[in-house]
Amino acid sequence: MIKSVNFNHLPIQDLVVSGLIIFIMSTIIANIYDPLLGITYAFGNILTLTFLSWLYEETWNDPSK
C-alpha cells in the first residue's frame, strides 16, 4: 500500500534547492545542445526524484506519530 506524504513537514528548502539545480542544469543543456534534451533532462530528474522519494520518506513523516 502506498503511504501518503505529510505535506506539513516537507523540507521546503531542500525542494527549492533541488528545483533550482534542475532548472539551471536543464537550461545549460538546452543552450549547449538541444532544447529537447534540456526538457528531457528536467522531466527525467523530476520523475526520478518522485519515484525515489521513498528514500526520504522518514524525514517527511512526522516522527511523533
BELZI-V701841 format. One record per pair of residues at least 24 apart in sequence whose ideal C-beta (glycine too) atoms are under 8 Angstrom apart, sorted by sequence separation. I is the first residue (numbers start at 1). J is the second residue. D is the distance in whole Angstrom. If there is no record, write none. Layout:
# BELZI-V701841
i=I j=J d=D
i=I j=J d=D
This chain:
# BELZI-V701841
i=22 j=46 d=7
i=18 j=49 d=7
i=11 j=56 d=8
i=5 j=53 d=7
i=11 j=59 d=6
i=11 j=60 d=8
i=10 j=60 d=6
i=9 j=60 d=6
i=5 j=57 d=7
i=9 j=61 d=7
i=9 j=62 d=6
i=3 j=57 d=7
i=6 j=60 d=6
i=8 j=62 d=8
i=5 j=60 d=5
i=6 j=61 d=5
i=5 j=61 d=8
i=6 j=62 d=5
i=3 j=61 d=8
